[in-house]
Amino acid sequence: MLLMLEQSRTERPVKLSSDFAGLELKEYHTDVTWRRTMNYAAAVNDNNPLYFDDEREDGIVAPPMFTVAVTWPICERIWEYIQADTFPRALLVNLVHYTEHLTFHRIMRPGDRLTVRGRISAILPHRAGTLMIVRLAGVDETGAPVFTEHLGGLLRGVQCDGEANVAEPLPVIPASPANAAPFWEKSVFVDPLAPFIYDGCTNIFFPIHTSVAFARGVGLPDIILQGTATLAYAVRDLTNYEADGNPLLLRSVAGCFTGMVLPGTQLQVALVGRTSDDCGTDLFFVVRNAQGDKVVSDGYARIQQN
């Protein structure tokens, strides 16, 4: 990534053709281990016994947000997974994680052997550049689906060349009901070491989260907390307060990363909407930073009985 940054200063492409929507990515294979799943839970201070008590009859499970650690090796070097020689890989240095949508077909467990298949689902014009949505679908050894992730990467300053191109259906999030006040709010202190712990326990690495020099060199005031860590704090609280601590009931979670979180400050997780049907409950939430700015906007989760 750093090498690409140096190259981009002199050879930065300014357009991405929407014709690349539909492009398949190279497969990725990985094993789920108890050490990886426990470390992820520890990284976001989630002491749910389902993640740690390996004397349970059914064993332990992975936190739902562990999904982002499974797919990170693809995201970290996505230019290596794009199977098109004509794709302008150098512009990917401009890619910023903007939206996240996760669907959980079943919960992951240590011992799972996964294959992740990817595709560029859509390329869309955006007021700040171009939005590229990538679908990453994890299946087990039998081919059964485990998770589906739709990751929205915003290419800042990169013009979308062509009309919006949606190559396959995208997840649809219900509209949030209007409520006068949140159902509940939870304050979360972000320890100054939180980005380093999340980095080390999840292997989700990028230097804006752990290098002050790098962060300030790209115009940030300081290192910032990983967006998926912020979302994981919210998922932890939603699971505890809305699903009686049972992560197996979580079917999906989504949000848009719209602000920065500085270590050593407070977050506020708020449930701002709740609607139920015969099968489950739709939850609408927001996360704000110490300045009151939304850092996770349009937060959504689905709780559903097995």
Phi, psi and chi 1 to 4 in degrees:
 res  aa     phi    psi   chi1   chi2   chi3   chi4
   1 MET       -  -42.9 -178.8   64.1   77.1      -
   2 LEU   -65.1  -38.7  -67.0  178.8      -      -
   3 LEU   -63.0  -42.3  176.3   59.2      -      -
   4 MET   -63.5  -35.0  -69.4 -175.7   67.6      -
   5 LEU   -62.1  -42.5 -179.1   62.8      -      -
   6 GLU   -64.1  -41.7  -68.0  -62.0  -36.3      -
   7 GLN   -66.2  -35.4  -67.7  173.4  -23.7      -
   8 SER   -68.4  -19.2   72.3      -      -      -
   9 ARG   -66.7  -24.0  -70.1  172.3  179.7  166.5
  10 THR  -115.8  -18.7   57.1      -      -      -
  11 GLU  -131.3   43.4  -59.7  177.1    6.5      -
  12 ARG   -81.4  116.6  176.5  173.5  -65.2  175.6
  13 PRO   -65.8  151.7  -17.1   29.9      -      -
  14 VAL  -115.8   -2.9  -66.2      -      -      -
  15 LYS  -135.2  148.5  -67.4 -175.5  178.8 -178.7
  16 LEU  -129.0  123.2  176.3   65.4      -      -
  17 SER   -70.9  133.1  172.9      -      -      -
  18 SER   -70.2   -8.0   60.8      -      -      -
  19 ASP   -65.9  -16.5  -69.9  -18.4      -      -
  20 PHE   -75.4  -11.2  -74.0  110.9      -      -
  21 ALA   -60.1  135.4      -      -      -      -
  22 GLY    99.7   -8.6      -      -      -      -
  23 LEU   -67.5  130.5 -172.7   67.4      -      -
  24 GLU   -82.2  147.8  -57.8  -73.9  -21.2      -
  25 LEU  -101.6  159.6  -54.6 -173.1      -      -
  26 LYS   -66.3  144.8 -176.7  173.0   65.0  175.0
  27 GLU   -68.1  152.6  -75.8 -171.8   -2.7      -
  28 TYR  -130.1  139.8  171.2   71.8      -      -
  29 HIS  -122.6  140.3  -56.7  -86.0      -      -
  30 THR  -156.0  159.2 -170.1      -      -      -
  31 ASP  -110.5  140.4  -66.6  -26.9      -      -
  32 VAL   -92.7  125.5  177.3      -      -      -
  33 THR  -120.3  156.8   68.2      -      -      -
  34 TRP   -62.7  -33.9   62.9  -94.5      -      -
  35 ARG   -65.3  -41.8 -174.7  170.5 -177.8  -92.0
  36 ARG   -66.6  -43.3  -67.5  177.9   67.7 -167.0
  37 THR   -70.6  -41.5   62.6      -      -      -
  38 MET   -63.3  -42.7  -74.1 -175.0  179.0      -
  39 ASN   -61.9  -37.8  -80.0   -4.8      -      -
  40 TYR   -64.0  -46.1 -168.4   93.4      -      -
  41 ALA   -60.1  -42.4      -      -      -      -
  42 ALA   -64.0  -34.3      -      -      -      -
  43 ALA   -63.3  -25.7      -      -      -      -
  44 VAL  -116.0   24.3  -68.1      -      -      -
  45 ASN    53.5   41.9  -61.9  -45.1      -      -
  46 ASP  -106.2  100.3 -167.6  -18.6      -      -
  47 ASN   -94.3   27.7   62.5   -3.9      -      -
  48 ASN   -56.5  125.9 -169.2  -39.3      -      -
  49 PRO   -57.9  -25.5  -23.1   32.8      -      -
  50 LEU   -63.4  -20.0  -70.8  174.2      -      -
  51 TYR   -94.5  -14.4  -53.1  143.6      -      -
  52 PHE  -127.7  -27.1  -67.5  102.8      -      -
  53 ASP   -83.2   90.4 -176.3    4.9      -      -
  54 ASP   -82.0    8.4   55.7    6.2      -      -
  55 GLU   -93.3   -2.7  -69.4 -174.5  -31.0      -
  56 ARG   -61.1  146.3  -67.0  178.9   64.5 -108.8
  57 GLU   -57.9  -39.3 -178.6  177.9   -9.0      -
  58 ASP   -91.6    2.7  -64.7  -29.1      -      -
  59 GLY    74.1 -174.3      -      -      -      -
  60 ILE   -94.5  164.2   61.0  171.8      -      -
  61 VAL  -125.6  167.3  -59.3      -      -      -
  62 ALA   -88.5  144.0      -      -      -      -
  63 PRO   -59.1  141.4  -17.8   29.4      -      -
  64 PRO   -53.7  -39.4  -27.4   35.8      -      -
  65 MET   -71.6   -6.9  -77.5  -64.2  -62.2      -
  66 PHE   -57.8  -20.7  172.8   70.7      -      -
  67 THR   -50.5  -40.2  -56.4      -      -      -
  68 VAL   -69.4  -24.8  -61.0      -      -      -
  69 ALA   -75.3  -32.2      -      -      -      -
  70 VAL   -64.9  -42.3  169.9      -      -      -
  71 THR   -90.5   -8.7   60.3      -      -      -
  72 TRP   -56.7  -41.3  171.5 -111.8      -      -
  73 PRO   -55.9  -29.6  -28.3   37.7      -      -
  74 ILE   -72.6  -47.9  -58.4  171.9      -      -
  75 CYS   -63.4  -38.0  -57.1      -      -      -
  76 GLU   -62.6  -35.0 -177.3 -177.3   26.1      -
  77 ARG  -132.0   50.3  -54.7 -174.4   65.8   82.5
  78 ILE   -62.9  -26.8 -167.8  167.7      -      -
  79 TRP   -61.1  -24.1   57.6   87.0      -      -
  80 GLU   -79.4  -16.1  -65.5 -178.5   -1.9      -
  81 TYR  -100.4  -12.9  -71.9   84.8      -      -
  82 ILE   -78.8  119.7  -66.9  175.3      -      -
  83 GLN   -99.4   64.3  -57.5 -175.5   91.8      -
  84 ALA  -153.4  116.0      -      -      -      -
  85 ASP   -63.0  -24.9  -67.4  -21.7      -      -
  86 THR   -87.0   -6.3   56.4      -      -      -
  87 PHE   -67.8  129.2 -169.3   96.7      -      -
  88 PRO   -76.2   80.8   28.2  -33.8      -      -
  89 ARG   -60.5  -29.7  -70.6  170.1  172.0   78.7
  90 ALA   -62.6  -24.7      -      -      -      -
  91 LEU   -74.5  -12.3   64.8   75.6      -      -
  92 LEU   -66.1  -13.0  -67.5  170.9      -      -
  93 VAL   -63.4  -21.2   70.1      -      -      -
  94 ASN   -84.5   -2.8  -59.9  -77.6      -      -
  95 LEU   -72.3  126.8 -163.1   65.5      -      -
  96 VAL  -122.0  131.3  177.2      -      -      -
  97 HIS   -65.9  116.5 -166.4  179.4      -      -
  98 TYR  -115.5  -44.9 -177.3   55.5      -      -
  99 THR  -129.6  155.0   62.3      -      -      -
 100 GLU  -141.7  130.6 -177.7   70.9   34.2      -
 101 HIS  -138.4  121.7 -171.1  -72.3      -      -
 102 LEU  -120.0  131.2  -65.9  165.1      -      -
 103 THR  -114.4  129.7  -60.9      -      -      -
 104 PHE  -107.7  108.7  -50.5  110.1      -      -
 105 HIS   -79.6  -33.7  -54.3  -68.8      -      -
 106 ARG  -157.6  160.6   70.7  160.7  174.4   84.8
 107 ILE   -78.4  144.6 -157.1  153.5      -      -
 108 MET   -78.3  151.3  -80.6 -176.7  -83.8      -
 109 ARG  -136.1  150.1  -62.6  176.8 -179.3  -87.2
 110 PRO   -55.3  137.4  -27.6   36.5      -      -
 111 GLY   104.4  -16.5      -      -      -      -
 112 ASP   -65.5  137.1  -78.8  -24.4      -      -
 113 ARG  -113.2  116.0  -52.4 -165.5   72.2  178.0
 114 LEU  -112.6  146.7  -56.1  177.1      -      -
 115 THR  -116.6  130.2  -63.3      -      -      -
 116 VAL  -112.5  123.2 -178.4      -      -      -
 117 ARG  -112.5  136.2  -58.1 -174.6  178.5  101.2
 118 GLY  -122.6  160.9      -      -      -      -
 119 ARG  -156.6  143.6 -169.9 -177.3 -167.3 -162.3
 120 ILE   -78.8  107.9  -61.3  178.0      -      -
 121 SER   -78.0  -34.9  -64.1      -      -      -
 122 ALA  -158.6  150.3      -      -      -      -
 123 ILE  -130.1  120.3  -64.4  177.5      -      -
 124 LEU  -130.6  142.2  -49.6  167.0      -      -
 125 PRO   -68.4  145.7   22.0  -29.9      -      -
 126 HIS  -138.7  151.2 -173.3  -83.7      -      -
 127 ARG   -59.4  -24.3   63.0 -176.5 -178.5  -83.5
 128 ALA  -100.9    0.4      -      -      -      -
 129 GLY   154.5 -120.7      -      -      -      -
 130 THR  -133.7  134.2  -63.0      -      -      -
 131 LEU  -101.4  121.3 -177.6   62.9      -      -
 132 MET  -111.8  118.3 -176.7  173.1   74.6      -
 133 ILE  -102.9  123.6  -60.6  177.3      -      -
 134 VAL  -112.5  129.2  176.5      -      -      -
 135 ARG   -96.7  129.5  172.9  179.2   53.5   80.7
 136 LEU  -122.6  116.8  -60.6  171.7      -      -
 137 ALA  -115.1  122.2      -      -      -      -
 138 GLY   -99.2  131.6      -      -      -      -
 139 VAL  -126.2  155.9  -59.6      -      -      -
 140 ASP   -90.3 -171.0   62.7   20.0      -      -
 141 GLU   -64.9  -23.2  -72.6 -176.2  -70.4      -
 142 THR   -87.7   -5.7   71.0      -      -      -
 143 GLY    90.3    1.1      -      -      -      -
 144 ALA   -74.3  141.2      -      -      -      -
 145 PRO   -69.1  141.0   23.5  -32.7      -      -
 146 VAL  -114.0  -47.7  177.5      -      -      -
 147 PHE  -151.8  160.0   65.4   81.7      -      -
 148 THR  -133.7  124.8  -56.6      -      -      -
 149 GLU  -114.0  130.4  176.8 -179.8   20.8      -
 150 HIS  -111.9  110.7  -75.9   85.2      -      -
 151 LEU  -108.0  123.7 -176.3  151.7      -      -
 152 GLY   -99.3  117.0      -      -      -      -
 153 GLY  -106.2  123.9      -      -      -      -
 154 LEU   -93.7  120.0 -177.6   59.1      -      -
 155 LEU   -92.7   95.6  -69.1  154.4      -      -
 156 ARG   -68.5  132.3  -67.1 -171.0  178.8  -83.4
 157 GLY    75.7    5.5      -      -      -      -
 158 VAL  -104.0  121.9  174.5      -      -      -
 159 GLN   -77.0  137.4 -178.6 -178.5  -14.0      -
 160 CYS   -78.5  117.5 -177.7      -      -      -
 161 ASP   -92.4  101.3 -172.6    8.7      -      -
 162 GLY   114.3  174.8      -      -      -      -
 163 GLU   -73.1  160.7  -61.2  -66.7  -34.5      -
 164 ALA   -53.9  133.9      -      -      -      -
 165 ASN  -127.0  110.9 -171.2   -9.8      -      -
 166 VAL  -108.3  107.1 -179.8      -      -      -
 167 ALA   -82.4  -16.8      -      -      -      -
 168 GLU  -157.0  160.9   59.7 -173.6   13.5      -
 169 PRO   -59.4  139.6  -23.8   34.0      -      -
 170 LEU  -103.9  156.0  -59.9  176.4      -      -
 171 PRO   -59.8  142.9  -19.1   30.5      -      -
 172 VAL  -112.8  127.2  176.4      -      -      -
 173 ILE  -102.2  131.7  -63.8  174.7      -      -
 174 PRO   -60.9  154.4  -17.7   29.2      -      -
 175 ALA   -71.6  138.7      -      -      -      -
 176 SER   -75.6  133.7  174.4      -      -      -
 177 PRO   -69.7  151.3   26.6  -33.8      -      -
 178 ALA   -82.3  125.1      -      -      -      -
 179 ASN  -127.5  146.7  -66.5  -64.3      -      -
 180 ALA   -70.4  -32.5      -      -      -      -
 181 ALA  -150.7  155.4      -      -      -      -
 182 PRO   -61.4  150.7  -21.0   32.2      -      -
 183 PHE   -69.9  -40.1  -71.9   85.3      -      -
 184 TRP  -157.8  159.8   52.4 -101.0      -      -
 185 GLU  -134.2  145.3  -66.2 -179.5  -76.7      -
 186 LYS  -132.4  127.3  170.2   70.5 -179.7  -58.2
 187 SER   -89.4  133.8 -177.1      -      -      -
 188 VAL  -126.0  121.8  178.2      -      -      -
 189 PHE   -85.8  128.5  177.0   66.5      -      -
 190 VAL   -94.6  103.9  180.0      -      -      -
 191 ASP   -59.2  144.9 -170.1  -83.1      -      -
 192 PRO   -55.3  -25.9  -27.4   35.5      -      -
 193 LEU   -91.1   -1.5  -67.3  178.4      -      -
 194 ALA   -55.5  -44.9      -      -      -      -
 195 PRO   -63.0  -33.5  -21.2   33.3      -      -
 196 PHE   -71.8  -39.9  -58.8   92.8      -      -
 197 ILE   -66.8  -43.7  -65.1  170.4      -      -
 198 TYR   -62.9  -43.6 -169.1   80.0      -      -
 199 ASP   -57.0  -50.9  172.8  -60.1      -      -
 200 GLY   -71.4  -34.5      -      -      -      -
 201 CYS   -85.1  -20.0  -74.5      -      -      -
 202 THR  -112.3  -16.0   67.1      -      -      -
 203 ASN    64.3   19.2  -73.5  -36.8      -      -
 204 ILE   -89.3   99.8  -63.5  175.7      -      -
 205 PHE  -117.2  130.6  166.3   75.0      -      -
 206 PHE  -156.4  135.6 -166.7   67.0      -      -
 207 PRO   -67.0  -14.1   17.6  -29.8      -      -
 208 ILE   -66.4  -13.4   60.5  170.5      -      -
 209 HIS   -96.4  -15.3  -54.0  -60.3      -      -
 210 THR  -135.6   -9.4   52.0      -      -      -
 211 SER  -117.7  111.4  168.4      -      -      -
 212 VAL   -61.2  -42.2  175.1      -      -      -
 213 ALA   -61.5  -44.2      -      -      -      -
 214 PHE   -66.8  -45.7 -174.1   93.3      -      -
 215 ALA   -59.5  -46.8      -      -      -      -
 216 ARG   -70.0  -27.9  -69.2  179.7  176.6  166.5
 217 GLY   -67.9  -22.3      -      -      -      -
 218 VAL  -105.1   15.1  -63.6      -      -      -
 219 GLY    95.6    6.3      -      -      -      -
 220 LEU   -87.0  153.7  -62.4  174.9      -      -
 221 PRO   -72.9  -21.8   26.0  -34.2      -      -
 222 ASP  -173.5 -178.6 -155.1  -26.1      -      -
 223 ILE   -64.2  153.1   61.4  172.0      -      -
 224 ILE  -126.6  153.5   59.0  174.1      -      -
 225 LEU   -69.7  143.4 -176.6   67.5      -      -
 226 GLN   -59.9  136.1  -66.4   87.3  -18.9      -
 227 GLY   -59.5  -38.8      -      -      -      -
 228 THR   -69.4  -25.7   53.3      -      -      -
 229 ALA   -68.0  -44.3      -      -      -      -
 230 THR   -58.0  -45.7  -56.5      -      -      -
 231 LEU   -64.6  -36.5 -174.8   57.2      -      -
 232 ALA   -65.7  -35.9      -      -      -      -
 233 TYR   -60.3  -43.5  -71.1  141.2      -      -
 234 ALA   -64.8  -43.0      -      -      -      -
 235 VAL   -63.4  -38.6  170.5      -      -      -
 236 ARG   -56.3  -48.9  175.7 -165.4   63.9 -172.4
 237 ASP   -71.3  -37.6  -66.7  -23.0      -      -
 238 LEU   -62.9  -40.9  -69.9  166.4      -      -
 239 THR   -63.4  -44.1  -58.7      -      -      -
 240 ASN   -68.7  -42.7  -71.6  -22.2      -      -
 241 TYR   -88.7  -27.6  -64.3  154.6      -      -
 242 GLU  -113.1  -14.2  -61.4  -67.2  -35.7      -
 243 ALA  -126.7   20.7      -      -      -      -
 244 ASP    53.0   34.4  -65.4  -35.8      -      -
 245 GLY    75.3   12.7      -      -      -      -
 246 ASN  -103.9  101.2 -174.4   -4.1      -      -
 247 PRO   -69.7  -15.3   26.2  -34.1      -      -
 248 LEU   -67.0  -16.2  -79.2   73.0      -      -
 249 LEU   -86.3  -10.7  -57.8 -177.2      -      -
 250 LEU   -79.2  123.0 -171.6   65.5      -      -
 251 ARG  -103.8  -30.4  -71.5  -67.9  178.5  -93.3
 252 SER  -160.1  159.2   62.1      -      -      -
 253 VAL  -150.9  145.9   65.0      -      -      -
 254 ALA  -152.9  160.4      -      -      -      -
 255 GLY  -177.1  167.3      -      -      -      -
 256 CYS  -120.3  128.3 -177.5      -      -      -
 257 PHE   -86.3  111.3  -60.0  116.2      -      -
 258 THR  -125.4   10.6   52.8      -      -      -
 259 GLY  -164.2  175.1      -      -      -      -
 260 MET  -107.3  148.3  -63.3 -176.6  -63.5      -
 261 VAL  -120.3  120.6  177.6      -      -      -
 262 LEU   -92.2  136.8  -61.8  178.6      -      -
 263 PRO   -59.1  149.4  -22.1   33.1      -      -
 264 GLY    84.1   13.2      -      -      -      -
 265 THR  -124.1  176.2   63.0      -      -      -
 266 GLN  -100.8  142.2  -65.0  -78.9  -12.8      -
 267 LEU  -105.8  155.1  -72.1  176.2      -      -
 268 GLN  -126.3  113.0 -158.2   74.4   17.3      -
 269 VAL   -95.7  126.6  179.3      -      -      -
 270 ALA  -131.9  131.8      -      -      -      -
 271 LEU   -86.6  115.5 -177.8   69.6      -      -
 272 VAL  -108.9   -3.6  -63.7      -      -      -
 273 GLY  -162.8  148.9      -      -      -      -
 274 ARG  -152.0  122.4 -176.4 -164.2  -69.3  125.8
 275 THR  -132.0  142.5   59.2      -      -      -
 276 SER  -123.9  152.9  -63.5      -      -      -
 277 ASP  -134.0 -167.8   54.2   35.0      -      -
 278 ASP   -67.7  -20.5  -68.2  -20.5      -      -
 279 CYS  -103.6  -23.8  -62.8      -      -      -
 280 GLY   177.1 -156.8      -      -      -      -
 281 THR  -136.1  135.1  -57.0      -      -      -
 282 ASP   -95.1  130.8  -68.1  -36.8      -      -
 283 LEU  -117.2  137.6  -55.4  171.6      -      -
 284 PHE  -123.3  128.1  -55.5   89.9      -      -
 285 PHE  -141.1  167.4   65.2   94.9      -      -
 286 VAL  -143.0  148.8   64.2      -      -      -
 287 VAL  -121.8  130.0 -175.9      -      -      -
 288 ARG  -117.8  151.3  -63.6 -178.8 -177.0  -87.7
 289 ASN   -90.0 -174.5   62.6   15.2      -      -
 290 ALA   -63.2  -23.4      -      -      -      -
 291 GLN   -87.7   -1.7  -70.3   73.2   43.5      -
 292 GLY    86.8    3.2      -      -      -      -
 293 ASP   -78.8  143.9  -58.7  -36.1      -      -
 294 LYS   -71.0  123.2  -69.1 -178.4 -179.2  179.7
 295 VAL  -104.9  -24.8  -65.9      -      -      -
 296 VAL  -125.3  110.6  177.1      -      -      -
 297 SER  -102.2  158.6  -57.9      -      -      -
 298 ASP    53.7   38.9  -58.0  -38.8      -      -
 299 GLY   -68.0  137.7      -      -      -      -
 300 TYR  -144.9  142.2  168.6   77.1      -      -
 301 ALA  -145.7  150.4      -      -      -      -
 302 ARG  -120.1  122.4  172.1   76.3  176.9  174.3
 303 ILE  -106.6  129.8  -59.9  -67.3      -      -
 304 GLN  -143.4  136.2 -169.0  166.5  -53.3      -
 305 GLN   -69.3  145.0  -62.8  -62.0  -38.0      -
 306 ASN   -67.6      -  -68.9  -30.5      -      -
